[in-house]
Amino acid sequence: MPDGTSSTWTYDRRGNCISTTNPLGATEKFHYDHLNRLVRAHLSDGNDVQLKYNAYDDIIFAKDNHTQVAFDYTILGSLTSRKQGGKQVQFTYDTEEQLSAVINEKGEAYTFERDTKGNIIKEIGFDNMGKSYERSLAGIVQRIQRPGNRWTAYQYDALGNIIRSDYYDGAWETFSYDKNGALQETENEHITVKLERDPSGQVIKEWQNDHWIASSYDELGNRSQITSSLGAKIDVTRNELGNVLQMTASRSEQNQWTASMQYNELGQEIERILPGDVISKWQYDITGRPTHHRVSSQSRDTRRRAYNWDVNHQLRSMVNELTGVKVTYGYDEFSNLVWANQDSRQFDFLYRSVDDVGNLYETKDKKDRVYGAGSRLLETKDAKFSYDEEGNLVEKVEHNGDTWQYEYYGNGMMAKVIGPDLTEVTFKYDTLGRRIEKCSEGKATHFVWDGNTILHEYLSQDNSVENVSQTDDLDSLVTWVFNDGFVPSAKIMNKGSYSIISDYLGTPVEAYDEQGHKVWSAELDVYGRVKEFTGDKDFIPFRYQGQYEDVEIGLYYNRFRYYDPEQGNYTQVDPIGLAGGNPTLYGYVNNPNREIDLFGLARAPSQILAGNRKKAGDKISGYQAHHVITTNTWKTHQSFFDSIGMGGLRDEAFNGIMMPSNPNTLKGSSFSMIHNTQHPMYSDYVLSRVTDIADQYSLGLINEKEARTDIRKLQIELKNKIQKGHFGTVQSKKYPKCQRLG
């Protein structure tokens, strides 16, 4: 690698990978049967995974150090049941082997009705809530008929892009695209968003009504500077792999903030030097899990945590080395975090017990809550809850009589909360789910976004936002500085700048002023509630990554939904339904010691693929995850993949390869090209190859097993050809000296 690190892979004579070693020396070993099927894996965290197959190469049994799972299939290879810990999820199919129902552990069914082309025209959820879909002759959804006589209607351009959405309450959204199909402008009744792009498609300026955010990029395509109409200026210096070495942020010469970082061989941050002689240091084991975190200010330790891990990346304990307090954690065989205990005290357990379908309880016997169909929380020891026809929380009545009411826009976003004292809090959003205004008691908080994170927020009286283009007009202006992702690094105000320290999950835990004095700290429990804090609680409002606490309503804004930390659930069902992959349609993640939900939805496919490739031993910094069989091909032939038992394998590690994304990582790699944009020639080739296999299968020339084998062989062939440079390339617009996959 350009930074001098290396990973190694070894293979048997049949081309199977039998071991991997990462740059820190963590080794994983793999064993195969005589049919080249993986049957055992010794992972670097100590876990031992065993797999068994049927005669059609379907996995029928999987076991590791914590649990075991059994699978059943139809004759054609479609999954019919998943059995684990005495619990079972079942899947049923129609005569065309298309999924018709998912039956959960309680016997509740999520059903699908299809037209003669196999398109879903109706679905009924676990809670008996139904939706129907009106489609064009081409199968495109034109209207969704929702419960309670609610509806959504869509209009499209000639390429199939949505150009307008209309809702039953009169709300609307419009979208326009450039010649490459990239979003160019979008508007609703509250705001217009415009995107200006460079020739490679990167956004160089975003307009949000009268406010703008501009971005500059270095020669490798990494963002190097951010400026805004409200005076922000953030400069970023990176190493050859794209990791940030230094960030400098300011709104004037008087309140400049700087951070410097160092990284280990896996690209993980090991040191951050901040103003006021504040230093944050991390240590990791060879698998990349954090073992120690130390924060010091002016050579005095202010935070020290030690972490102890089990296999499957389960955090077993965390020790505060300054106080000696130890918190231990327990998990069930489904890897759900189910309890936390401080200093092994018998009566100091905080339970997060889970029933058969994933509903949460705060007692071990699971009798403190009442849930309805579809995991709707109906009652706790403190309150009762009511919902509308679509499963949105509309009323919470506390046992003391205090009542909260909730209202929603036609697109499902929360519009208003009315508190027990009849105080109203209202919200406005852009078409991308980004909240642009929160208004209460005559004051409005306005938000200006940099992509998926908040760059600015400021106050105004009576919703007035005129003449706010100059920083001097905004005494309340706050500028937030984030890492490349969703982890906040600094808060800049007129009175000074503040450094933010986060834990290994990216949750803010401390803030320091320019002199190195701690001005804020917070600790969350396993529900995400702030259990301890110093300073003003909302001085740093960010909680789990992607969440912003609204103290006025007791909820966390989480992009497309609101999270209730008192209950550990969202207030609405997942907008993307079963695709969300969370424990229930209202649930947060299974293990909040390890997982996050950035958007209140689910991780994007490329993030899933990159995560799976990382688990497989690939280095991520300076690389991009490439689907060997492309997502569009998979979408085109989804029914074929479903039929041969591979429907859910698009984002598995086997269908991925990490390719260099810039010239620096290209040097010294085994590749002759980079991957940083679309590749139509490659995609067309893959589509034709998969179409050939699908046609042979549909004609009965090959059976399910043979089709799966052909797909696996194709994936191996494609990866080999990519690495050997056998595919056509074109000159990269971003890096003119490099060729990219064409």
N, C-alpha and C positions, 0 to 999 in steps of 0.2 A: 504494500500500500504506500501511497505518497508520504505518509507520516512514519514509515518504517515498521509498522506493525504487520502481522500476517496471521491468517487462519489456514488450517490444513484440512484436507479431506483424503481419505484412503478408500480404495474400491477393491472388490473381489474380481475374479476373472470374468464374471458375467456382467460387470458394470454396476453392481449394486454398491451404494455407499455404505461402508462398514464402520467408519468412525469419522468424527469431526472434532477439531480442537480449535477453540477460539483464541484470540490474542493473549488472554490471561492464563491460558493453559487448561481450561475446563474441557474435558473430553467426554464425548458421548459415543456409545457403541451400539451397532445395529446388527441383528441376526435375521436371516431369511430362510425360508424353506426351499425345497427343490423346485418350486414353481415361482421363485423370486418374490415371494410375498413376505413382507415384514412380519415377523412373529415375535420379536422381542427387542426392546430398546432399554439400554442402561443410560439414564439421563444424568447430566452433570450435577443435578441437585440431589442425587441419591435415589431418585425414583426408578422403579423397575416396571416397565410396561410390557404386558403380554397380550397377544392377539391370536384369535382363532378364526378360521374361515369355513364357509361351506363349499360345496363343489363348484359354485359359481363365483367364487372369489369375493363373496360378501362377508364382511366381518360379522360374526355371530356372537363373539364373546370378547370383552376387553377387561383387563384387570391391571391395577397398579397398586401401590402401597396403601392407598386409602379406600378403594372401592372396586366394585366389579359391575359390569353392565352386560346384559344379553340383548340380542336383536333377533327379530323374526322378519321374514320377507314373504312376498307372494312368489308364485312360480316364476313370474317375469322379473323378479328382483326388486320390487318396490317394498320399502320398509313398512311393516304392519304393526310392529310393537317395539317399544324400548322398555326394558325391565331393569330396575335398579332399587336395591334396598326394600324389596317388597312392594314397590310402587310401579305402576305401568302407565305409559302413554301409548294410545293406539291410533292407527291411521287406516282409513278405509278409502276404497277407490271405486270408480264407476267401471262400466264394461270396457272402457277405452284405457283403463289403467291410469286414469287421471285422479288426483287427490280429491276426495269428496267430503272428508271430515277428519278433524283431529279431535280425539276424545281424551280429555285430561285425566289426572289421577282421581278426581272425584266423580268421574263419569259425565261431566259436562261436555257438550259437543260444540265445536266450531265448524260449521258446515258451509259448503260451496255448491252453487248451482252453475252449470255451464251451458253455453249455446252449442250448436252443432259443430262449431269450429274449435271448441274447447276453451273459449274465452269465458272467464267468470262473469256472470250476469247478476249474481246475488250471493251475499254472504251473511250468515247469521252467527253472531259471536257467542261466547260462553254464557253471556248474560241475556241471550235471546234478542239482542239488539240487531236489527237487520239493515243492510244497505243493498240497493239494487243499482245496476250500471246500465245505462243506455249507450250503445256503441254504434259507430258508423259501419258501413259495409266492410271497411278495412279493419274493423275491430278496435278502433280508437274510442276511448271513453269520451262521450260528449256531455253526459249529465250523470250526476250521482244523486239518487233519491235517498235522502237520509231519514232517520227516525223523526217523528214529530212534524211531518210535512215540511221538513227542511231540505234544501237542495243546493247543489253546486253545479254550475254549467261552465264548459270550456270551449274556447275557440282556438284554432290552430292555423299555422301558416302551411305553405305547400310542402315544407320539409318535416312537418309533424311536430314543430315546436309550439308550445302553448303561448298564445299571444294575448289571451284575456281570460280571466276567471270572474264569474259573477256569482253572488251568494243571495240567499233568500231574504236577507235583511237589507238588501240594497247596496252592500259593500261590493267593491270591485278591485281588480288588479290587472294591470297591463304589462306586457313584456315585449321588447324588441331586441333583435339580434344583428350582429354584423355579418359580413359575407362568409365568415368561417363558422358561423353558428354560435359564437360566443355572446353571452348576454351583454347588451349595450345600454339599455335603459329600461327601467321598471318604475311603475308609479301606482299609488293608490290615493285615496282621498286625503291622506295625511302628508305625503312626502313624495318627491321625485328623486330617484337615484340614477345617476349617469356614470358610466365607466368608460374611461379612455384607455386604450391599450397600445403597446408597441407592436412592431411587426411580428414578434414571436407570440403575441397573445397575452403577455403579462400586463396587469393593470398598472398604469403609471399615474393615473389620477382618478379619484372618485369624488363625485359631487353628491352631496346630500342637501337638497334645496340650495341654499346659498353657501354652505360650508364645503370645503374641499380638503382632501388628503392626497398628497402627492408622494410617489415612491420612485427612488432611483435604484439601479441594480449594478453590481460589479460585473466584470467581464465573464464571470462564471454563472451569471444569472441569479446570484443571491442578492436579496435586498440589502442595500448599503445605507440608505438614508430615507427618513420619513419626515415630511414637513406638512403643515396644515395652515388653513386660513386663520386659525386661532393661535398661531404663534409657536406651535410645537416644532422642535427640530431634534431628531434622534438620529445619531450616526452610529453605524455598526461596522466593526472590523472583524474579519473571520480568518480562520486558518485554512489550509489547503483542502480540508474536508468539509468546509462550510460551517464548522462550529464557531460560535461567537466568542471572540477573544476579548473584545471590549465594546461596551455600549456607553455612549455619551448622550444625555438628554437635557434639554433646556427649553425655557421660554424666554430667557433673557440671559445676559452675561452674569447676572447676580445669582441666579439659582440653578446653576449647572450641576448635574448629577452624573457620576461616572462609576462604572463597574468593570472589573477585569476578571476573567475566568481562565481556568486551566482544566484539562480533561485527561482521563486515563485512556488506555488502549482501545476500550470499547466505545469511546466517544462520550462517556459519562462525566458530568462535571464533578471535579474533586476539590476545587477551590474557587471562591468568589471573594474578591477584595472590594470593599465598599467604603464610602465616605465615613469619616470619624473613626478610622482604623477598625472598622467592623470586618471580620473575616469569617466566612462560612466554609467549613471543610467536610468532605464526605469520604468515607471508606466503603469499599465493596468487597464481596467475596468473588471467587473466580467465575461464578455464574452470572455476576452482574447485579446481585441483590445488595442493597445498602446494609451495612453492619454498624456503622457509627456516623453520627452527625454532631459536629461541634461548632458552636458559634462563639466568637470572642469579640469583645469590644475593648480597645485600648489594653490588650494583653490580658484581659480578665474574662474567664469563661462565663458566658451568660446562658448558654444552652448546651446540654450534652445528652444525647440519646443513643442507646445501644439497642440493636434489633437482632432477634434470634428467629431463624426461619426453619420451617419444615419443608418437605418435598411439596411439589405442586405450588411452590411460591406462597405458601401459607405462613403468615406472620404469627409466630407462637407467643412472643413476648416483646415488650418494649420497656426499657429501664431508663428512668430519669436519673442520670448519674450524678446530678447535683443534689437531689433530695433523697435518692435511694428508692423512690417509689417505683414499683414494678407492676405493669399491667399485663396479664396473660389473656389469651384468646382461645376460644374453642370453635370447632367446625363440625358440621355433620358430614355424612359420606357423599353429599352432593356438592361439597365445597362451599356451602353457605356459612357465613360467619354467624354464629348463633349465641355467643355470649362473650362478655368481657368481665374480668375480675381484677380488682386492685389489691395487691399485696396479699393474695390468697385468703382474704377475709370471707368467712362463711356467708355473711349477710351483705356483702358488697358486690353482688353479681348484677350486671346489667344484661338482661336477656334480650335476644333478638331471635326468638324461637320461630321456626318455620313449619307450617303444616304441609300436608301432602301436595298442595298446588303452589306453595311459595308465599302464602300470606304470613305476615309478621305478627308476633305477639311479644309483649314485654314481660310475660311470666313463663316459667318453665312448663306449667300445665296447660298453657294456651287457652285459658278461660277468660282472659281480660278483654277480649275483643270479639265483636260479632261481624262476620262478613256475609255478604249476599252473593248471589250468582255472579260469576265473572270477576270475583275478588273485589267487589265494591265494599269498602269499609263502612259499616252502618253504625257501629257504636263502640266507644271505648269507655274506660272508667271516668273520663272527663267530659265527653260530648257525644251527641248524635249527629249523623250526617245524612243529607238528602241530595239527590241527583236529578238531573233532567233526563229527557228521553235519550240523549246521546252519551250518557254516563259522565257528564261534567258535574263536579261538585257545585251545588247552588246554595246550600245552606248548612251551616254548622251551628248547632244549639248546644252551648255549654251547660253543664248541670246546674250552674248558678243562674241560668236564665239568659246569659249574654248570647246574642245572636249575631252571626256573621253571614252576609249574603254575597253571592258571587254572580257576575254577569259576563257574557262572552259575545265576541263578534261572530259574524256568520262564518268566518274561516276557522273558528275554534280558539282564537287567542283570547286570553282573559281581558275584558274591557273595564270592569269596575268591581271594587270591593267596598261594601258598606259595613262599617264596624258597629259594635254594640251601641256606641254613642251617636250613631247615624252619620259619622264622618265618612265622606266618600273619598276613595282613592281611585283615580282613573288612569288608563294607560293608552298609549298609541304606539304603533309599530310600522315599520316599512314592510314591503312585500316579502322580505327575506326572513321575517320573524325577529328582526332586531328591534328592541324597544327603543323608541326615540323620545318618549316623554312619560313622566310620572307626575301626576298633579294631585295635590291635596291641600285643603284649607287655604286656597288662594295662592299657593306657591307651586311652581312647576320645575321639576328637574329635567333638563334636556340632555340627551346623550348623542355624541358624535362618534361614529364607529370607524375603526380601521380594520376592514375585513370582518373577522369574526370576534374581535375583541373591542372593548370600549377604549377610545383614545381620549375623549374629553367628556366631562359633565359639568353643567353649570346651572344656576338657579335663575328664575325670573319671577316677577310678580304678575299675577292675573293672566298667565299664559302669554305675556308679551315677550316677543323675541326680536323686536325691531332693533336695528342699530347695535348688533352684538358682534360685528365682524372684527372689532379691535379688542385685543387682550385687556387694554386699560379700562374698558367698559365692564369687565367681568371680574369683580373682586372674588366671586365665588368659584371661578374657573379652576377645575382640577384636571390635570393631565396624567393619564395612566400609562406606564411603560411596561410592556410585556416581553417575555422571552419570545422565541419564534412561534411558540404555541399559545397555550391558554394560561400560563403561569405568570402572575403579575410580579414585576421586579421593583417598581418604584412608583411613588405618588409625588407629583410636583404641584405645588400651590404657590400663590403669590408670596406667602410668608416663608417658603423654603421647600426643600425636597426631603423625601423620606424613603429609605431603603426597606424593601419587603423581603423577609426570609420565609421560604416555604419548606414543607416537609417533603419526603420522597414521592408523595402522591401529587405534589403541586398545590397543596392546601396552604394558604398563608398562615403562619404561626407567630411571627414577630415583625415589628417595624421599628426602625431607628432613625433619629434625626441626623442632621449633618455633623453634629458633634459626637455621634456615637452613643447617644442616650436612647435607651429603649423607651418608646412612647406608647407601644401597644403590643399586646400578645393575646392569643386565643388558643384554646384547645377544644377540639370537637369530640363528642362521644361517637359510638358506633352507628348512631342514627343521623349524624351530621349536626346535632344540636351543639351550640356553643355552651360548654359546661363550665368553663373558666375563662375569664378575660381580665386584662388590665387596660386602663385607658378608656376611651370612648369605644363602645362595642362596634359601632358602624364606621369607625375611622378607616378601617379596611373592610369593605362589605363583601369581599369575595370569600366563598367557602370552598366546597369541593370544586374542582376545575369546571368552569362553565357556569357556575352559580353566583348570583348576586343577591344578597339578603335585603329584603324589604322589611325593615323593622316595624313599619306601620301596619302591616298585615300578617306578620309572622310566617311568611313564605319566602322561598328562594326562587327568583326568576332564573329559569334554566333553558333559555332560548325558546323552544316550542311548547314548553309546559312549565308549570310552577310546582316546586317540590315542597312538601310539608315535612320539616325535620322532626316535628313532634310525633308524627305517625310513621315516618320512614317510607312514605308513598307519594306519588304524584296526585294532583287533584283531578286529573283527566286520564282517560285511556290513552295508550300510545297511538299517536296519529298514524303511524305506519303499521299498526296491528302486530301480527305474529312475527313480522320481520324484525321487530325491535330486539327480540332475543332476551329480554329481561325476565325475571322470575314470574311476574304476572303482568297483565296489561296496565296495571297501575304501579307496578313495583320498580324500585331502583335496582341496583346491581346485586348480584349474589353475595359478593365479598367486597365491601367498601374499604377494606385494608389493601386491596389490590386493584380494584376496577373503578372506572369513572364513566359517566355518561355526559359527554360534553354538550349535547344539544337537546337532552330530554327525549332522545330518539334511540339511536344505536350508532355504532361506529360505521364509517363509510367503508365500502369494499376494499379500496386501496389501503386503508389503515389496517383492516383485518388481514389482508394479504401480507403487508409489510410485517405485521406482528407475527404471523405464522412463519414467514421466512426468517425472522430474527430468532424464533424458537428453534428453527432448523440449523442455526449456526451462521447465518449470513450477517455481514456487517452492513449497517444501515446508513451511516453518515456518508453523504455524497453520492448515494445510490437511490434509484427509484424502483419500486416494485412493478414488475411487468407481468401481466397475465399472459402466459404462453398461449393458451386458447383464450382469445380476447373476450371481454365482457359482452360485446355486441354479438359475437358468434354464439356465445353461451345463451344469450337472450333469444336469438333467432331460433335456436334448436333446443330450447328449454324442455319441451315435451319429450324430445328424444333422450336427453340426458336423464330426465325423470324416469323414463321407461327402462333404462338400463341400470338404474340404481346409482346414478352419479349426479342427480339433480342439485344436491347441496355442496358439491365439491369444487365450485368455481374458485373459491378463495382459499382452498387448501394450499399448503406449502408446495405440494407436488406440481401444482399448476402455476407456480411462480418462479421467477428468476430475478435477482437483484442486478440491475444494470447501471453502469456509471451514468451520472446525470450531468457531469461537467468535465472539462479537459483534465483537471488535476487528478480526479479519481480514475479517469481513463488511462492515465500513464501508469505503467506497471501492472495493469490488470490484464486479464486474458481476452479482453474484448477489443474490437476494432472500431466500435461505434458507441455513441451515447444514446440515452433514452430520456427525452425531456419534452416530448410533444406527441401529437398523433402520428400514426404510421399506417396510412391507408393501403399501401401496397402489401405490407405484411398482413394486415387484417383481411384483405381480399383473398390472399393465398390460404390463410388458415380457414376462412369460411368455406372455401371450395373443398379443402381436404376433409373438413368435418361433414360437409354436405354429402360427399361421396360415401362416407361411412354410414351416415344416417339413411341414405337412400338404400344401401345394401341391406341395412337392418329392416327397413320398412317393406322391402321386397321379399323378405324371408331368406335372403342369401346367407346371412350370418345371424347367430342367436345373441342373447344378451351378453353372455360371457365373452364371446368373440368380439362383440362391439366394444365392450369395456377394454379388452386387451388391445384392440386396434387404437382406441383413444389413448391408452397409456403409452403405446409405442410411438404414437404421433407426438405426444408431449415430450418424450425423451428425444425424439428426432429434432423437434423444434428447438429445444434447449441446446442441443449439440450444435445445430446449424447457427444459432445466434452467437454462441461463443466462438465459433470458427469463422464467422463473418460471411456466411453463405447467402445472406439475404441482401437485397438491394438497399442502398443508402442514398440519402440526399444531403446536401450541405445544410448544416444547422444555421438558421438565421441568428440565433443567439450567440453561437460560437462558430464564426465563419471558418475557422481552421479545423473544425471537427465535422465528421460525418455522423448523421443520426440514422436510426432505423427508419426506413422509408415506408 
